[in-house]
Amino acid sequence: MGWTDERVESLKKLWLEGLSASQIAKQLGGVTRNAVIGKVHRLGLSGRAAPSQPQRSVFRAPRPARPQQVAAAPVAPRRPAPAPLPPAPTPAILREEPGSATVLTLGAHMCKWPIGDPATESFSFCGRRSEEDGPYCHDHAMIAYQPQPKRTKRGEVSELARSLRRYV
């Protein structure tokens, strides 16, 4: 169904009364909500009497009051803290010299550690013999593959207790 002059007048009147596009489409019949929005936009109708209000008010129950802290139960004696773990060995910092391999000369058993900025002509790869189980030589494998720190049972429990304290 097309937009006749009387339908356009009805649209303008309903829009200025504050009805939503869906409500107007239902009243006019034969048009969709998107058609109403498009026509309003083309007509340049921006001012509304009042924004459309939801048909029902939403009831929200008030939040219960936060419980007061109760005296804590007796705490078991603390165990002595375990000795701190030694820090993970840090690989020696290598001063990167220009490598001996380029993209064209890089072979299957050569270290593929990039050296330099790929945007420059001096960019190269390490080129040393790679280890059996990876693409890097021993020195670059020590940098690329860092062991994960070991977790203790006590550490996991304390994390759990710390996260639960937020909710108590």
Secondary structure, DSSP 8 states (H G I E B T S, - for coil): ----HHHHHHHHHHHHHT--HHHHHHHH-S--HHHHHHHHHHHT----SS----SS-------------------------------------------SB-TTT--TTB---EES-TTSTT-EE--SB--TTSSS-HHHHHHH--------HHHHHHHHHHHHHTT-
